[in-house]
Each structure stands twice: as C-alpha cells, then as structure tokens.
C-alpha cells in the first residue's frame, strides 16, 4: 500500500501528469470539479497510468479540494511516483 499526494487542476485541455507541485504530483484533468466528476476522472486516470484496477485507487482525503491524498493498493511507495512521472 502506498500513499500519494496529488494536486488536481480540473477543466484542462487534456488528462496528463505535468510534474510536481509542492511535493505532490500535479495532474491536469478534463473533467469539471462538479458533482464528483473530477474525483471519478482522477481515479480512472490513475488506474490507467499505473495499470491497476480502479478499486486499487482510493481517495482518502480532499474530496472537495484540489489537494488530495490517494491510497494505492498493490504497489509500494517506491513504485508509485516512477509509474506516474515516466509517462
């Protein structure tokens, strides 16, 4: 199990990892930040990028914030960032 800090930018042109922001991974998403759409898109995007099933990505904190805490089941802490930042 790994914990990942994420900074989300909703309403972007594309879904992408753009680097780091204050120790967190900065991710741009096309989904708007209404009715949980950006959160659902974030879970989908992270699962695709790390080649994991969606249920392995759990949003633990930050449901209504741009700064989120994500639990990743099935990967170690050392494996998470390289999988995201390599793409």
N, C-alpha and C positions, 0 to 999 in steps of 0.2 A: 504494500500500500504506500502511495506517495501523496504528498500534499503539494499543490501548485497554486501560486498566487497569480491571478490574471487581471489585467486591466482591459476592459472591453470598450471599443468605440463602435456604437451602433450606427446604422444608416450610411454605411460606407459603400463604395462602388463595387468592391469585391470582398470575399471572405479570405482573409490572409493573416499570417503571423508577421508582424512588422518589426519585431525586435523586443527590446526590454524597456520598461518604464518604471523607474524607482524600485528595482528588484523583482518586479512582476513581469510576466510575459505579456506583451501588448498584442491584442488581436482585434482586427477590424472585421465587422460582420455587416452583411447587407440588411439583416432583419432590423425592424424598428424596435425601440425599447418600450413597447406597449403590450400589456396582457401576457407577459412572459415569453413573447416570441423570441427576443434576443437570447434569453436563457436557454430555450429549447434549441435554437440555432447553435449556440455555443457548445452544448453537449454533443450535438450531431457532428459539428466541425471537429471537436477534439477527438471524438471516437474515430472519425475517418483518418485524421492526421496520425494518430498513434496506432491505427489498425487494431482497435479494440471494440468489443460490443458496447452499445450505448449504456447498458446497465452498469458498466465498469466505471463510468464517469458520474460522479455525484457532486452536485452543487451544495456545499455545506454552509457557506455564509455569503451574503451580498446579493440576495435575491432582487433588491431594488437599488443596487449601487453599481457603479462601473467597476469597482474593485471587488473581486470575488475570490473565494477560497474554494478550490476544487479538490476532491479526493479522487485519486486514480487507483482503482483496484487492479491488481495483476501486474503492476510494474514497480520497480524500485525507484527511489528518489533520484538515483543517478541516471536512470534510463529515460525519464520523462522529458527533461529540457532538451537533450540532444535530438530526440524524435521530433519535437516541435520546431526547433530552431534550424534543423538541417534542410527543411523544405523551402 
